[in-house]
Amino acid sequence: MTKWTLRCESCGGEKVLDVGFNLYEFKRVYIYCPKCRANTFHIVVGHEEQSE
Ligand SMILES: [Zn+2]
């Protein structure tokens, strides 16, 4: 699994998402933002490989 750091384009809030696929293939990801309390576009700002 890879931990992806995503930043909401609306509020600038960051969230971490655990997914098994490469989010760099997507320019933007449309997911729920808890701050906006709505689905918004998020950009990928970084990732972290998990060793286990
Ligand atoms: Zn937001």
mmCIF file of the protein (N, C-alpha, C, O) and its ligand, coordinates in Angstrom:
data_MODEL
# 
_entry.id   MODEL 
# 
loop_
_entity.id 
_entity.type 
_entity.pdbx_number_of_molecules 
1 polymer     1 
2 non-polymer 1 
# 
_entity_poly.entity_id                      1 
_entity_poly.type                           'polypeptide(L)' 
_entity_poly.nstd_linkage                   no 
_entity_poly.nstd_monomer                   no 
_entity_poly.pdbx_seq_one_letter_code       MTKWTLRCESCGGEKVLDVGFNLYEFKRVYIYCPKCRANTFHIVVGHEEQSE 
_entity_poly.pdbx_seq_one_letter_code_can   MTKWTLRCESCGGEKVLDVGFNLYEFKRVYIYCPKCRANTFHIVVGHEEQSE 
_entity_poly.pdbx_strand_id                 A 
# 
loop_
_entity_poly_seq.entity_id 
_entity_poly_seq.num 
_entity_poly_seq.mon_id 
_entity_poly_seq.hetero 
1 1  MET n 
1 2  THR n 
1 3  LYS n 
1 4  TRP n 
1 5  THR n 
1 6  LEU n 
1 7  ARG n 
1 8  CYS n 
1 9  GLU n 
1 10 SER n 
1 11 CYS n 
1 12 GLY n 
1 13 GLY n 
1 14 GLU n 
1 15 LYS n 
1 16 VAL n 
1 17 LEU n 
1 18 ASP n 
1 19 VAL n 
1 20 GLY n 
1 21 PHE n 
1 22 ASN n 
1 23 LEU n 
1 24 TYR n 
1 25 GLU n 
1 26 PHE n 
1 27 LYS n 
1 28 ARG n 
1 29 VAL n 
1 30 TYR n 
1 31 ILE n 
1 32 TYR n 
1 33 CYS n 
1 34 PRO n 
1 35 LYS n 
1 36 CYS n 
1 37 ARG n 
1 38 ALA n 
1 39 ASN n 
1 40 THR n 
1 41 PHE n 
1 42 HIS n 
1 43 ILE n 
1 44 VAL n 
1 45 VAL n 
1 46 GLY n 
1 47 HIS n 
1 48 GLU n 
1 49 GLU n 
1 50 GLN n 
1 51 SER n 
1 52 GLU n 
# 
loop_
_struct_asym.id 
_struct_asym.entity_id 
A 1 
B 2 
# 
loop_
_chem_comp.id 
_chem_comp.type 
_chem_comp.mon_nstd_flag 
ALA 'L-peptide linking' y 
ARG 'L-peptide linking' y 
ASN 'L-peptide linking' y 
ASP 'L-peptide linking' y 
CYS 'L-peptide linking' y 
GLN 'L-peptide linking' y 
GLU 'L-peptide linking' y 
GLY 'peptide linking'   y 
HIS 'L-peptide linking' y 
ILE 'L-peptide linking' y 
LEU 'L-peptide linking' y 
LYS 'L-peptide linking' y 
MET 'L-peptide linking' y 
PHE 'L-peptide linking' y 
PRO 'L-peptide linking' y 
SER 'L-peptide linking' y 
THR 'L-peptide linking' y 
TRP 'L-peptide linking' y 
TYR 'L-peptide linking' y 
VAL 'L-peptide linking' y 
ZN  non-polymer         . 
# 
_pdbx_entity_nonpoly.entity_id   2 
_pdbx_entity_nonpoly.name        ? 
_pdbx_entity_nonpoly.comp_id     ZN 
# 
_pdbx_nonpoly_scheme.asym_id         B 
_pdbx_nonpoly_scheme.entity_id       2 
_pdbx_nonpoly_scheme.mon_id          ZN 
_pdbx_nonpoly_scheme.ndb_seq_num     1 
_pdbx_nonpoly_scheme.pdb_seq_num     101 
_pdbx_nonpoly_scheme.auth_seq_num    101 
_pdbx_nonpoly_scheme.pdb_mon_id      ZN 
_pdbx_nonpoly_scheme.auth_mon_id     ZN 
_pdbx_nonpoly_scheme.pdb_strand_id   A 
_pdbx_nonpoly_scheme.pdb_ins_code    . 
# 
loop_
_atom_site.group_PDB 
_atom_site.id 
_atom_site.type_symbol 
_atom_site.label_atom_id 
_atom_site.label_alt_id 
_atom_site.label_comp_id 
_atom_site.label_asym_id 
_atom_site.label_entity_id 
_atom_site.label_seq_id 
_atom_site.pdbx_PDB_ins_code 
_atom_site.Cartn_x 
_atom_site.Cartn_y 
_atom_site.Cartn_z 
_atom_site.occupancy 
_atom_site.B_iso_or_equiv 
_atom_site.pdbx_formal_charge 
_atom_site.auth_seq_id 
_atom_site.auth_comp_id 
_atom_site.auth_asym_id 
_atom_site.auth_atom_id 
_atom_site.pdbx_PDB_model_num 
ATOM   1   N  N  . MET A 1 1  ? 0.839   -1.197 0.000   1.00 0.00 ? 1   MET A N  1 
ATOM   2   C  CA . MET A 1 1  ? 0.000   0.000  0.000   1.00 0.00 ? 1   MET A CA 1 
ATOM   3   C  C  . MET A 1 1  ? 0.875   1.248  0.000   1.00 0.00 ? 1   MET A C  1 
ATOM   4   O  O  . MET A 1 1  ? 1.989   1.253  0.525   1.00 0.00 ? 1   MET A O  1 
ATOM   5   N  N  . THR A 1 2  ? 0.352   2.272  -0.587  1.00 0.00 ? 2   THR A N  1 
ATOM   6   C  CA . THR A 1 2  ? 1.042   3.553  -0.603  1.00 0.00 ? 2   THR A CA 1 
ATOM   7   C  C  . THR A 1 2  ? 0.168   4.590  0.085   1.00 0.00 ? 2   THR A C  1 
ATOM   8   O  O  . THR A 1 2  ? -1.040  4.645  -0.144  1.00 0.00 ? 2   THR A O  1 
ATOM   9   N  N  . LYS A 1 3  ? 0.785   5.411  0.928   1.00 0.00 ? 3   LYS A N  1 
ATOM   10  C  CA . LYS A 1 3  ? 0.062   6.515  1.548   1.00 0.00 ? 3   LYS A CA 1 
ATOM   11  C  C  . LYS A 1 3  ? 0.232   7.752  0.693   1.00 0.00 ? 3   LYS A C  1 
ATOM   12  O  O  . LYS A 1 3  ? 1.341   8.246  0.490   1.00 0.00 ? 3   LYS A O  1 
ATOM   13  N  N  . TRP A 1 4  ? -0.879  8.235  0.204   1.00 0.00 ? 4   TRP A N  1 
ATOM   14  C  CA . TRP A 1 4  ? -0.848  9.414  -0.653  1.00 0.00 ? 4   TRP A CA 1 
ATOM   15  C  C  . TRP A 1 4  ? -1.299  10.634 0.121   1.00 0.00 ? 4   TRP A C  1 
ATOM   16  O  O  . TRP A 1 4  ? -2.317  10.604 0.812   1.00 0.00 ? 4   TRP A O  1 
ATOM   17  N  N  . THR A 1 5  ? -0.534  11.711 -0.001  1.00 0.00 ? 5   THR A N  1 
ATOM   18  C  CA . THR A 1 5  ? -0.947  12.975 0.587   1.00 0.00 ? 5   THR A CA 1 
ATOM   19  C  C  . THR A 1 5  ? -1.624  13.799 -0.490  1.00 0.00 ? 5   THR A C  1 
ATOM   20  O  O  . THR A 1 5  ? -1.039  14.100 -1.531  1.00 0.00 ? 5   THR A O  1 
ATOM   21  N  N  . LEU A 1 6  ? -2.862  14.156 -0.218  1.00 0.00 ? 6   LEU A N  1 
ATOM   22  C  CA . LEU A 1 6  ? -3.661  14.902 -1.182  1.00 0.00 ? 6   LEU A CA 1 
ATOM   23  C  C  . LEU A 1 6  ? -4.056  16.240 -0.587  1.00 0.00 ? 6   LEU A C  1 
ATOM   24  O  O  . LEU A 1 6  ? -4.320  16.331 0.612   1.00 0.00 ? 6   LEU A O  1 
ATOM   25  N  N  . ARG A 1 7  ? -4.098  17.278 -1.407  1.00 0.00 ? 7   ARG A N  1 
ATOM   26  C  CA . ARG A 1 7  ? -4.496  18.594 -0.929  1.00 0.00 ? 7   ARG A CA 1 
ATOM   27  C  C  . ARG A 1 7  ? -5.766  19.027 -1.641  1.00 0.00 ? 7   ARG A C  1 
ATOM   28  O  O  . ARG A 1 7  ? -5.862  18.991 -2.868  1.00 0.00 ? 7   ARG A O  1 
ATOM   29  N  N  . CYS A 1 8  ? -6.730  19.435 -0.840  1.00 0.00 ? 8   CYS A N  1 
ATOM   30  C  CA . CYS A 1 8  ? -7.987  19.914 -1.383  1.00 0.00 ? 8   CYS A CA 1 
ATOM   31  C  C  . CYS A 1 8  ? -7.772  21.233 -2.125  1.00 0.00 ? 8   CYS A C  1 
ATOM   32  O  O  . CYS A 1 8  ? -7.152  22.158 -1.602  1.00 0.00 ? 8   CYS A O  1 
ATOM   33  N  N  . GLU A 1 9  ? -8.284  21.303 -3.327  1.00 0.00 ? 9   GLU A N  1 
ATOM   34  C  CA . GLU A 1 9  ? -8.118  22.535 -4.109  1.00 0.00 ? 9   GLU A CA 1 
ATOM   35  C  C  . GLU A 1 9  ? -9.027  23.650 -3.606  1.00 0.00 ? 9   GLU A C  1 
ATOM   36  O  O  . GLU A 1 9  ? -8.793  24.820 -3.911  1.00 0.00 ? 9   GLU A O  1 
ATOM   37  N  N  . SER A 1 10 ? -10.047 23.308 -2.849  1.00 0.00 ? 10  SER A N  1 
ATOM   38  C  CA . SER A 1 10 ? -10.979 24.325 -2.378  1.00 0.00 ? 10  SER A CA 1 
ATOM   39  C  C  . SER A 1 10 ? -10.510 24.984 -1.087  1.00 0.00 ? 10  SER A C  1 
ATOM   40  O  O  . SER A 1 10 ? -10.531 26.210 -0.977  1.00 0.00 ? 10  SER A O  1 
ATOM   41  N  N  . CYS A 1 11 ? -10.081 24.173 -0.094  1.00 0.00 ? 11  CYS A N  1 
ATOM   42  C  CA . CYS A 1 11 ? -9.733  24.731 1.219   1.00 0.00 ? 11  CYS A CA 1 
ATOM   43  C  C  . CYS A 1 11 ? -8.243  24.609 1.530   1.00 0.00 ? 11  CYS A C  1 
ATOM   44  O  O  . CYS A 1 11 ? -7.774  25.204 2.499   1.00 0.00 ? 11  CYS A O  1 
ATOM   45  N  N  . GLY A 1 12 ? -7.491  23.854 0.734   1.00 0.00 ? 12  GLY A N  1 
ATOM   46  C  CA . GLY A 1 12 ? -6.059  23.698 0.989   1.00 0.00 ? 12  GLY A CA 1 
ATOM   47  C  C  . GLY A 1 12 ? -5.745  22.665 2.056   1.00 0.00 ? 12  GLY A C  1 
ATOM   48  O  O  . GLY A 1 12 ? -4.577  22.442 2.375   1.00 0.00 ? 12  GLY A O  1 
ATOM   49  N  N  . GLY A 1 13 ? -6.769  22.033 2.612   1.00 0.00 ? 13  GLY A N  1 
ATOM   50  C  CA . GLY A 1 13 ? -6.556  21.015 3.636   1.00 0.00 ? 13  GLY A CA 1 
ATOM   51  C  C  . GLY A 1 13 ? -5.954  19.753 3.048   1.00 0.00 ? 13  GLY A C  1 
ATOM   52  O  O  . GLY A 1 13 ? -6.274  19.364 1.925   1.00 0.00 ? 13  GLY A O  1 
ATOM   53  N  N  . GLU A 1 14 ? -5.075  19.115 3.820   1.00 0.00 ? 14  GLU A N  1 
ATOM   54  C  CA . GLU A 1 14 ? -4.445  17.899 3.341   1.00 0.00 ? 14  GLU A CA 1 
ATOM   55  C  C  . GLU A 1 14 ? -5.056  16.684 4.001   1.00 0.00 ? 14  GLU A C  1 
ATOM   56  O  O  . GLU A 1 14 ? -5.457  16.729 5.164   1.00 0.00 ? 14  GLU A O  1 
ATOM   57  N  N  . LYS A 1 15 ? -5.125  15.605 3.258   1.00 0.00 ? 15  LYS A N  1 
ATOM   58  C  CA . LYS A 1 15 ? -5.562  14.347 3.823   1.00 0.00 ? 15  LYS A CA 1 
ATOM   59  C  C  . LYS A 1 15 ? -4.713  13.231 3.258   1.00 0.00 ? 15  LYS A C  1 
ATOM   60  O  O  . LYS A 1 15 ? -4.133  13.358 2.179   1.00 0.00 ? 15  LYS A O  1 
ATOM   61  N  N  . VAL A 1 16 ? -4.644  12.132 3.997   1.00 0.00 ? 16  VAL A N  1 
ATOM   62  C  CA . VAL A 1 16 ? -3.843  10.987 3.580   1.00 0.00 ? 16  VAL A CA 1 
ATOM   63  C  C  . VAL A 1 16 ? -4.772  9.856  3.175   1.00 0.00 ? 16  VAL A C  1 
ATOM   64  O  O  . VAL A 1 16 ? -5.738  9.538  3.868   1.00 0.00 ? 16  VAL A O  1 
ATOM   65  N  N  . LEU A 1 17 ? -4.457  9.264  2.045   1.00 0.00 ? 17  LEU A N  1 
ATOM   66  C  CA . LEU A 1 17 ? -5.294  8.204  1.497   1.00 0.00 ? 17  LEU A CA 1 
ATOM   67  C  C  . LEU A 1 17 ? -4.430  6.970  1.262   1.00 0.00 ? 17  LEU A C  1 
ATOM   68  O  O  . LEU A 1 17 ? -3.360  7.055  0.658   1.00 0.00 ? 17  LEU A O  1 
ATOM   69  N  N  . ASP A 1 18 ? -4.900  5.833  1.739   1.00 0.00 ? 18  ASP A N  1 
ATOM   70  C  CA . ASP A 1 18 ? -4.211  4.557  1.508   1.00 0.00 ? 18  ASP A CA 1 
ATOM   71  C  C  . ASP A 1 18 ? -4.842  3.849  0.329   1.00 0.00 ? 18  ASP A C  1 
ATOM   72  O  O  . ASP A 1 18 ? -5.979  3.388  0.418   1.00 0.00 ? 18  ASP A O  1 
ATOM   73  N  N  . VAL A 1 19 ? -4.129  3.759  -0.757  1.00 0.00 ? 19  VAL A N  1 
ATOM   74  C  CA . VAL A 1 19 ? -4.659  2.999  -1.885  1.00 0.00 ? 19  VAL A CA 1 
ATOM   75  C  C  . VAL A 1 19 ? -3.536  2.235  -2.552  1.00 0.00 ? 19  VAL A C  1 
ATOM   76  O  O  . VAL A 1 19 ? -2.363  2.577  -2.400  1.00 0.00 ? 19  VAL A O  1 
ATOM   77  N  N  . GLY A 1 20 ? -3.893  1.208  -3.284  1.00 0.00 ? 20  GLY A N  1 
ATOM   78  C  CA . GLY A 1 20 ? -2.900  0.344  -3.885  1.00 0.00 ? 20  GLY A CA 1 
ATOM   79  C  C  . GLY A 1 20 ? -2.530  0.717  -5.305  1.00 0.00 ? 20  GLY A C  1 
ATOM   80  O  O  . GLY A 1 20 ? -1.712  0.037  -5.924  1.00 0.00 ? 20  GLY A O  1 
ATOM   81  N  N  . PHE A 1 21 ? -3.106  1.770  -5.830  1.00 0.00 ? 21  PHE A N  1 
ATOM   82  C  CA . PHE A 1 21 ? -2.783  2.133  -7.203  1.00 0.00 ? 21  PHE A CA 1 
ATOM   83  C  C  . PHE A 1 21 ? -2.093  3.486  -7.265  1.00 0.00 ? 21  PHE A C  1 
ATOM   84  O  O  . PHE A 1 21 ? -2.084  4.237  -6.289  1.00 0.00 ? 21  PHE A O  1 
ATOM   85  N  N  . ASN A 1 22 ? -1.523  3.785  -8.411  1.00 0.00 ? 22  ASN A N  1 
ATOM   86  C  CA . ASN A 1 22 ? -0.687  4.971  -8.562  1.00 0.00 ? 22  ASN A CA 1 
ATOM   87  C  C  . ASN A 1 22 ? -1.531  6.210  -8.858  1.00 0.00 ? 22  ASN A C  1 
ATOM   88  O  O  . ASN A 1 22 ? -2.080  6.357  -9.950  1.00 0.00 ? 22  ASN A O  1 
ATOM   89  N  N  . LEU A 1 23 ? -1.623  7.090  -7.876  1.00 0.00 ? 23  LEU A N  1 
ATOM   90  C  CA . LEU A 1 23 ? -2.451  8.292  -8.049  1.00 0.00 ? 23  LEU A CA 1 
ATOM   91  C  C  . LEU A 1 23 ? -1.779  9.333  -8.943  1.00 0.00 ? 23  LEU A C  1 
ATOM   92  O  O  . LEU A 1 23 ? -2.420  10.287 -9.385  1.00 0.00 ? 23  LEU A O  1 
ATOM   93  N  N  . TYR A 1 24 ? -0.488  9.147  -9.205  1.00 0.00 ? 24  TYR A N  1 
ATOM   94  C  CA . TYR A 1 24 ? 0.187   10.088 -10.105 1.00 0.00 ? 24  TYR A CA 1 
ATOM   95  C  C  . TYR A 1 24 ? -0.364  9.982  -11.527 1.00 0.00 ? 24  TYR A C  1 
ATOM   96  O  O  . TYR A 1 24 ? -0.160  10.875 -12.349 1.00 0.00 ? 24  TYR A O  1 
ATOM   97  N  N  . GLU A 1 25 ? -1.057  8.890  -11.803 1.00 0.00 ? 25  GLU A N  1 
ATOM   98  C  CA . GLU A 1 25 ? -1.680  8.757  -13.120 1.00 0.00 ? 25  GLU A CA 1 
ATOM   99  C  C  . GLU A 1 25 ? -2.873  9.688  -13.269 1.00 0.00 ? 25  GLU A C  1 
ATOM   100 O  O  . GLU A 1 25 ? -3.322  9.981  -14.377 1.00 0.00 ? 25  GLU A O  1 
ATOM   101 N  N  . PHE A 1 26 ? -3.374  10.145 -12.129 1.00 0.00 ? 26  PHE A N  1 
ATOM   102 C  CA . PHE A 1 26 ? -4.490  11.095 -12.141 1.00 0.00 ? 26  PHE A CA 1 
ATOM   103 C  C  . PHE A 1 26 ? -3.930  12.466 -11.789 1.00 0.00 ? 26  PHE A C  1 
ATOM   104 O  O  . PHE A 1 26 ? -3.159  12.592 -10.837 1.00 0.00 ? 26  PHE A O  1 
ATOM   105 N  N  . LYS A 1 27 ? -4.294  13.459 -12.518 1.00 0.00 ? 27  LYS A N  1 
ATOM   106 C  CA . LYS A 1 27 ? -3.859  14.812 -12.163 1.00 0.00 ? 27  LYS A CA 1 
ATOM   107 C  C  . LYS A 1 27 ? -4.595  15.277 -10.906 1.00 0.00 ? 27  LYS A C  1 
ATOM   108 O  O  . LYS A 1 27 ? -4.006  15.897 -10.020 1.00 0.00 ? 27  LYS A O  1 
ATOM   109 N  N  . ARG A 1 28 ? -5.853  14.976 -10.846 1.00 0.00 ? 28  ARG A N  1 
ATOM   110 C  CA . ARG A 1 28 ? -6.673  15.375 -9.718  1.00 0.00 ? 28  ARG A CA 1 
ATOM   111 C  C  . ARG A 1 28 ? -7.584  14.217 -9.340  1.00 0.00 ? 28  ARG A C  1 
ATOM   112 O  O  . ARG A 1 28 ? -7.999  13.414 -10.175 1.00 0.00 ? 28  ARG A O  1 
ATOM   113 N  N  . VAL A 1 29 ? -7.877  14.166 -8.048  1.00 0.00 ? 29  VAL A N  1 
ATOM   114 C  CA . VAL A 1 29 ? -8.719  13.086 -7.538  1.00 0.00 ? 29  VAL A CA 1 
ATOM   115 C  C  . VAL A 1 29 ? -9.950  13.716 -6.896  1.00 0.00 ? 29  VAL A C  1 
ATOM   116 O  O  . VAL A 1 29 ? -9.841  14.613 -6.060  1.00 0.00 ? 29  VAL A O  1 
ATOM   117 N  N  . TYR A 1 30 ? -11.106 13.238 -7.296  1.00 0.00 ? 30  TYR A N  1 
ATOM   118 C  CA . TYR A 1 30 ? -12.358 13.791 -6.774  1.00 0.00 ? 30  TYR A CA 1 
ATOM   119 C  C  . TYR A 1 30 ? -12.823 12.919 -5.611  1.00 0.00 ? 30  TYR A C  1 
ATOM   120 O  O  . TYR A 1 30 ? -13.411 11.855 -5.808  1.00 0.00 ? 30  TYR A O  1 
ATOM   121 N  N  . ILE A 1 31 ? -12.548 13.391 -4.398  1.00 0.00 ? 31  ILE A N  1 
ATOM   122 C  CA . ILE A 1 31 ? -12.905 12.629 -3.204  1.00 0.00 ? 31  ILE A CA 1 
ATOM   123 C  C  . ILE A 1 31 ? -13.483 13.563 -2.143  1.00 0.00 ? 31  ILE A C  1 
ATOM   124 O  O  . ILE A 1 31 ? -13.483 14.786 -2.285  1.00 0.00 ? 31  ILE A O  1 
ATOM   125 N  N  . TYR A 1 32 ? -13.969 12.940 -1.087  1.00 0.00 ? 32  TYR A N  1 
ATOM   126 C  CA . TYR A 1 32 ? -14.613 13.696 -0.008  1.00 0.00 ? 32  TYR A CA 1 
ATOM   127 C  C  . TYR A 1 32 ? -13.581 14.460 0.810   1.00 0.00 ? 32  TYR A C  1 
ATOM   128 O  O  . TYR A 1 32 ? -12.541 13.915 1.181   1.00 0.00 ? 32  TYR A O  1 
ATOM   129 N  N  . CYS A 1 33 ? -13.878 15.722 1.088   1.00 0.00 ? 33  CYS A N  1 
ATOM   130 C  CA . CYS A 1 33 ? -13.044 16.544 1.963   1.00 0.00 ? 33  CYS A CA 1 
ATOM   131 C  C  . CYS A 1 33 ? -13.821 16.801 3.251   1.00 0.00 ? 33  CYS A C  1 
ATOM   132 O  O  . CYS A 1 33 ? -14.907 17.379 3.208   1.00 0.00 ? 33  CYS A O  1 
ATOM   133 N  N  . PRO A 1 34 ? -13.273 16.373 4.417   1.00 0.00 ? 34  PRO A N  1 
ATOM   134 C  CA . PRO A 1 34 ? -14.001 16.569 5.673   1.00 0.00 ? 34  PRO A CA 1 
ATOM   135 C  C  . PRO A 1 34 ? -14.145 18.044 6.062   1.00 0.00 ? 34  PRO A C  1 
ATOM   136 O  O  . PRO A 1 34 ? -15.092 18.411 6.758   1.00 0.00 ? 34  PRO A O  1 
ATOM   137 N  N  . LYS A 1 35 ? -13.213 18.888 5.615   1.00 0.00 ? 35  LYS A N  1 
ATOM   138 C  CA . LYS A 1 35 ? -13.323 20.320 5.934   1.00 0.00 ? 35  LYS A CA 1 
ATOM   139 C  C  . LYS A 1 35 ? -14.415 20.986 5.113   1.00 0.00 ? 35  LYS A C  1 
ATOM   140 O  O  . LYS A 1 35 ? -15.216 21.764 5.632   1.00 0.00 ? 35  LYS A O  1 
ATOM   141 N  N  . CYS A 1 36 ? -14.436 20.672 3.828   1.00 0.00 ? 36  CYS A N  1 
ATOM   142 C  CA . CYS A 1 36 ? -15.461 21.240 2.946   1.00 0.00 ? 36  CYS A CA 1 
ATOM   143 C  C  . CYS A 1 36 ? -16.796 20.525 3.123   1.00 0.00 ? 36  CYS A C  1 
ATOM   144 O  O  . CYS A 1 36 ? -17.844 21.037 2.730   1.00 0.00 ? 36  CYS A O  1 
ATOM   145 N  N  . ARG A 1 37 ? -16.744 19.337 3.719   1.00 0.00 ? 37  ARG A N  1 
ATOM   146 C  CA . ARG A 1 37 ? -17.929 18.492 3.869   1.00 0.00 ? 37  ARG A CA 1 
ATOM   147 C  C  . ARG A 1 37 ? -18.613 18.262 2.521   1.00 0.00 ? 37  ARG A C  1 
ATOM   148 O  O  . ARG A 1 37 ? -19.838 18.294 2.400   1.00 0.00 ? 37  ARG A O  1 
ATOM   149 N  N  . ALA A 1 38 ? -17.784 18.032 1.534   1.00 0.00 ? 38  ALA A N  1 
ATOM   150 C  CA . ALA A 1 38 ? -18.293 17.777 0.185   1.00 0.00 ? 38  ALA A CA 1 
ATOM   151 C  C  . ALA A 1 38 ? -17.189 17.110 -0.616  1.00 0.00 ? 38  ALA A C  1 
ATOM   152 O  O  . ALA A 1 38 ? -16.026 17.106 -0.214  1.00 0.00 ? 38  ALA A O  1 
ATOM   153 N  N  . ASN A 1 39 ? -17.565 16.554 -1.739  1.00 0.00 ? 39  ASN A N  1 
ATOM   154 C  CA . ASN A 1 39 ? -16.561 16.028 -2.652  1.00 0.00 ? 39  ASN A CA 1 
ATOM   155 C  C  . ASN A 1 39 ? -15.922 17.182 -3.413  1.00 0.00 ? 39  ASN A C  1 
ATOM   156 O  O  . ASN A 1 39 ? -16.610 18.022 -3.992  1.00 0.00 ? 39  ASN A O  1 
ATOM   157 N  N  . THR A 1 40 ? -14.585 17.204 -3.399  1.00 0.00 ? 40  THR A N  1 
ATOM   158 C  CA . THR A 1 40 ? -13.857 18.275 -4.084  1.00 0.00 ? 40  THR A CA 1 
ATOM   159 C  C  . THR A 1 40 ? -12.675 17.658 -4.827  1.00 0.00 ? 40  THR A C  1 
ATOM   160 O  O  . THR A 1 40 ? -12.329 16.497 -4.611  1.00 0.00 ? 40  THR A O  1 
ATOM   161 N  N  . PHE A 1 41 ? -12.069 18.440 -5.693  1.00 0.00 ? 41  PHE A N  1 
ATOM   162 C  CA . PHE A 1 41 ? -10.860 17.987 -6.369  1.00 0.00 ? 41  PHE A CA 1 
ATOM   163 C  C  . PHE A 1 41 ? -9.672  18.136 -5.435  1.00 0.00 ? 41  PHE A C  1 
ATOM   164 O  O  . PHE A 1 41 ? -9.509  19.154 -4.763  1.00 0.00 ? 41  PHE A O  1 
ATOM   165 N  N  . HIS A 1 42 ? -8.847  17.096 -5.409  1.00 0.00 ? 42  HIS A N  1 
ATOM   166 C  CA . HIS A 1 42 ? -7.620  17.105 -4.621  1.00 0.00 ? 42  HIS A CA 1 
ATOM   167 C  C  . HIS A 1 42 ? -6.443  16.872 -5.568  1.00 0.00 ? 42  HIS A C  1 
ATOM   168 O  O  . HIS A 1 42 ? -6.544  16.096 -6.519  1.00 0.00 ? 42  HIS A O  1 
ATOM   169 N  N  . ILE A 1 43 ? -5.329  17.549 -5.298  1.00 0.00 ? 43  ILE A N  1 
ATOM   170 C  CA . ILE A 1 43 ? -4.122  17.291 -6.075  1.00 0.00 ? 43  ILE A CA 1 
ATOM   171 C  C  . ILE A 1 43 ? -3.165  16.447 -5.239  1.00 0.00 ? 43  ILE A C  1 
ATOM   172 O  O  . ILE A 1 43 ? -3.145  16.538 -4.012  1.00 0.00 ? 43  ILE A O  1 
ATOM   173 N  N  . VAL A 1 44 ? -2.383  15.633 -5.918  1.00 0.00 ? 44  VAL A N  1 
ATOM   174 C  CA . VAL A 1 44 ? -1.411  14.774 -5.237  1.00 0.00 ? 44  VAL A CA 1 
ATOM   175 C  C  . VAL A 1 44 ? -0.178  15.616 -4.908  1.00 0.00 ? 44  VAL A C  1 
ATOM   176 O  O  . VAL A 1 44 ? 0.446   16.187 -5.803  1.00 0.00 ? 44  VAL A O  1 
ATOM   177 N  N  . VAL A 1 45 ? 0.168   15.688 -3.628  1.00 0.00 ? 45  VAL A N  1 
ATOM   178 C  CA . VAL A 1 45 ? 1.335   16.477 -3.227  1.00 0.00 ? 45  VAL A CA 1 
ATOM   179 C  C  . VAL A 1 45 ? 2.495   15.602 -2.782  1.00 0.00 ? 45  VAL A C  1 
ATOM   180 O  O  . VAL A 1 45 ? 3.615   16.091 -2.637  1.00 0.00 ? 45  VAL A O  1 
ATOM   181 N  N  . GLY A 1 46 ? 2.247   14.314 -2.563  1.00 0.00 ? 46  GLY A N  1 
ATOM   182 C  CA . GLY A 1 46 ? 3.356   13.451 -2.179  1.00 0.00 ? 46  GLY A CA 1 
ATOM   183 C  C  . GLY A 1 46 ? 2.868   12.057 -1.861  1.00 0.00 ? 46  GLY A C  1 
ATOM   184 O  O  . GLY A 1 46 ? 1.666   11.800 -1.798  1.00 0.00 ? 46  GLY A O  1 
ATOM   185 N  N  . HIS A 1 47 ? 3.825   11.152 -1.660  1.00 0.00 ? 47  HIS A N  1 
ATOM   186 C  CA . HIS A 1 47 ? 3.446   9.796  -1.291  1.00 0.00 ? 47  HIS A CA 1 
ATOM   187 C  C  . HIS A 1 47 ? 4.524   9.164  -0.439  1.00 0.00 ? 47  HIS A C  1 
ATOM   188 O  O  . HIS A 1 47 ? 5.664   9.629  -0.407  1.00 0.00 ? 47  HIS A O  1 
ATOM   189 N  N  . GLU A 1 48 ? 4.155   8.103  0.248   1.00 0.00 ? 48  GLU A N  1 
ATOM   190 C  CA . GLU A 1 48 ? 5.054   7.421  1.152   1.00 0.00 ? 48  GLU A CA 1 
ATOM   191 C  C  . GLU A 1 48 ? 4.805   5.921  1.018   1.00 0.00 ? 48  GLU A C  1 
ATOM   192 O  O  . GLU A 1 48 ? 3.688   5.444  1.217   1.00 0.00 ? 48  GLU A O  1 
ATOM   193 N  N  . GLU A 1 49 ? 5.850   5.198  0.682   1.00 0.00 ? 49  GLU A N  1 
ATOM   194 C  CA . GLU A 1 49 ? 5.715   3.746  0.583   1.00 0.00 ? 49  GLU A CA 1 
ATOM   195 C  C  . GLU A 1 49 ? 5.706   3.136  1.972   1.00 0.00 ? 49  GLU A C  1 
ATOM   196 O  O  . GLU A 1 49 ? 6.505   3.515  2.829   1.00 0.00 ? 49  GLU A O  1 
ATOM   197 N  N  . GLN A 1 50 ? 4.806   2.197  2.194   1.00 0.00 ? 50  GLN A N  1 
ATOM   198 C  CA . GLN A 1 50 ? 4.760   1.509  3.472   1.00 0.00 ? 50  GLN A CA 1 
ATOM   199 C  C  . GLN A 1 50 ? 5.504   0.195  3.353   1.00 0.00 ? 50  GLN A C  1 
ATOM   200 O  O  . GLN A 1 50 ? 5.279   -0.580 2.423   1.00 0.00 ? 50  GLN A O  1 
ATOM   201 N  N  . SER A 1 51 ? 6.393   -0.049 4.304   1.00 0.00 ? 51  SER A N  1 
ATOM   202 C  CA . SER A 1 51 ? 7.246   -1.226 4.215   1.00 0.00 ? 51  SER A CA 1 
ATOM   203 C  C  . SER A 1 51 ? 6.459   -2.511 4.466   1.00 0.00 ? 51  SER A C  1 
ATOM   204 O  O  . SER A 1 51 ? 6.840   -3.561 3.947   1.00 0.00 ? 51  SER A O  1 
ATOM   205 N  N  . GLU A 1 52 ? 5.393   -2.467 5.230   1.00 0.00 ? 52  GLU A N  1 
ATOM   206 C  CA . GLU A 1 52 ? 4.627   -3.677 5.500   1.00 0.00 ? 52  GLU A CA 1 
ATOM   207 C  C  . GLU A 1 52 ? 3.151   -3.466 5.218   1.00 0.00 ? 52  GLU A C  1 
ATOM   208 O  O  . GLU A 1 52 ? 2.351   -4.386 5.392   1.00 0.00 ? 52  GLU A O  1 
HETATM 209 ZN ZN . ZN  B 2 .  ? -11.589 21.055 1.333   1.00 0.00 2 101 ZN  A ZN 1 
# 
